[in-house]
Amino acid sequence: MASEMQRYDTNEDDEEMRMDVKEEDDEDDDDEEKNAAMHAMTGFDGVHGSSSSNSFQHHQQYQEQPTPGGSRRCRPLEEKERTKLRERQRRAITAKILAGLRRHGNYNLRVRADINDVIAALAREAGWVVLPDGTTFPSRSQPQGTGTAGGTPTTMVTSSSSHIPTQHTPPASLKGMPSGFQNTADQSACQIKSVFVPTSSPYDSSSTTRSQTSAMVADGRDTQNDPFLVGSVDSIDKQVVDMHTKLQERDFAGTPYIPVYVMLPLGVTNMKSELVDADGLVKQLRVLKSVNVDGVMVDCWWGIVEANAPQQYNWNGYKSLFQVVREHKLKIKVVMSFHECGGNIGDDVCIPLPHWVSEIGRSNPDIYFTDRAGRRNPECLSWGIDKERVLRGRTAVEVYFDYMRSFRVEFDEFFEDGIISMVEVGLGPCGELRYPSNPVKHGWRYPGVGEFQCYDQYLLKSLRKAAEARGHSSWARGPDNAGSYNSRPQETGYFCDGGDYDGYYGRFFLNWYSQVLIDHADRVLSLAKLAFDGTCIAAKLSGIHWWYKTASHAAELTAGFYNPSNRDGYVVIAAMLKKHGAALNFKCAEMSMLEQAVDFSEALGDPEGLAWQVLNAAWDVSLPVCSENALLCHDRGGYNCLLEKAKPLNDPDGKHIFAFTYLRLSPLLMDGQNYMEFERFVKRMHGEAVLEFQS
């Protein structure tokens, strides 16, 4: 799409670059300005495609036309230069608008799009129907001339729709249609799962500000003395962002109380199960308590507690830790971490799986997830051995259950006193319910689609049984055209638009692949519910947001989420969690914060759209939803984003998240302004009134 944009800007024929605009009347300055505004409104396509030389020749030709009296009019050189400058500014703005819509809004605009195409695309995303002849009406009503059902003129779409692409509303392809379908007049016939999406906050930064800026400077008004146009369009964005941050923030006083937990450092205990830097931890816990944090989250590592021999558990370090936390009257969210730590983004310590498990893995590497090339991933155990007695006479599920039962017995007093408020059960890599489809250690880099992880002998045996039961033994294989870790969807025959993922074999394979994930979570959570009876349990789900705006959702498919554009893959996960009374801990990067860390425009990612799909799937079955930030956050803008997602504005049912966990406790969090902003964030999460801090 970027290459198309470049060709559009530089290689168009002269005929298609010729400006088709109303010429200005030099006898009256006011008429000149009005015609300049008309020029911007009606010459959208021509302005973009024309060169400055063509523009000058056009004006020169106009100047030399004789007047009715036989004499020629001659405009001052200064005025001509001013007109040329305005034209260049308009062309630059137009180019950025079109480029932004194509790149960030995923609009299927033709290369030589004109203003009608832009308005139609924006109107369709806003829920309107635009017929080929230009007739426009709301999707649930019949054409009514130029008016809408509410009496608002149809032309209002032109002014308001420029704000649509960057709201927190999932795009039209959220659960329904490929981009090509958006060009048809009967788009509204597509059935899309209805979801609630709150209105965007007035202080949400990032792409919203840029879209509104483009709308302001491209509306055809006089721009000669406009301070926004003194510099480049980039300076326009900066000035508006500065104004944006000064807008009145949303008042969260009186909103529901949401408990706030802080995740403790990964290495709070060492490999000998000893508490590290107890004095320093005590000081930090005192600070957390002083700002009324509700509790802390602690990883209980399988590789530490059961490190040396099967069913020999060493909980000493965690007992010391929990006692310190209890003394500060804080709650504890515990994570049963059955994966290794190290090698992933954000890991600052190395905690492998238990030594005795690694010994088994050296003689039988099929206990680990395996990719198509045969590379093993020792980050966690393959779900293929959930019911295979390959771990010194025990299955993987039995090993997990024995570990959880031991923890429940050892820390009984903390359960009885209510100190332990929740137990999150690790279900895969990073403790998340997903396949390890994007391992950095195997060369994956964002935004690659990843690879399927089903080539250990146990999962292949399961696939073979499923294929034979279906009556197609030839389907007992993984896809051979799904690319590699860093492929893009359109580079593969499997994930491209109309690819094999949506064929008979493709649907069979993805159903089996995703069902293995569901079955694993179902088995482990059923035993967790038994071990922690009376205590809330939870499962963590990660937000695989890149390629979300494509039809296949390739990165989600390799991770085990069967969620292409024509299927909702998170409803079945929510139903499974509901069956066990488990809460959902959803972690997905916020768009505004993610833009500061990585550029995902080319990956067609949509963190916001994915987040609302998952949240609505959970809330539809009354599932408690917890959340945590995926990226470090110390600034007010980032906290505002987290607050908006935790307490959606104008939710008709008043839904909000159940609890929030902040990632993570560190000296940086306790530093000066960061500490003040965090204290303010906690108060607002609790629904308290806050005083303004001067940044």
Buried (B, 14 or more C-beta within 10 A) or exposed (E): BEEEBEEBBEEBEEEEBBBBBBBBEBEEEEEBBBBBBBBBBBBBBBBBBBBEEBBBEBBEEEBEEEEEEEEEEEBEEEEBEEBBBBBEBBBBBBBBBBBBBBBBBBBBBEBBBBBEBBBBBBBBBBBBBBEEEEBBBBEEEEEEEEBBEEEEEBEEBBEEBBBBBBBBBBBBBBBBBBBEBBBBBEBBEBEBEEBBBBEBBEBBBBBBBBBBBBBBBBBBEEBEEEEBBEEEBEEBBBBBBEEBBEEEBBEBEEBBEBBBBBBBBBBBBEBEBBBBEEEEBEEBBEBBBEBEBBBBBBBBBBBBBBBEEBEEBBBBBBBBBBEBBBEBEBBBBBBBBBBBBBBBEEBEBEBBBBEBBBEBBEEBBBBBBBBBEEBBBBBBBBBBBBBBEBBEEBBBBBBBBBBBBBBBEBBEEBBEEEBBBBBBBBBBBBBBBBBBBBBEEBEBEBBBBBBBBBBBBBBBBBBBEBBEEBEEEEBBBBBEEBBBBBBBBBEBBBBBBEBBBBEEBBBBBBBBBBBBBBBBBBBBBEBBBEBBEEBBBBBBBBBBBBBBBBBBBBBBBBBBBBBBBBBBBBBBBBBBBBEBEBBBBBBBBBBBBBBEEBEBBEBBBBBBBBBBBBBBBBBBEEBBBBBBBBBBBBBBBBBBBBBBBBBBEEEEEEBBBBBBBBBBBBEEBBEEEBBBBBBBBBBBBBBBEBEEEEE
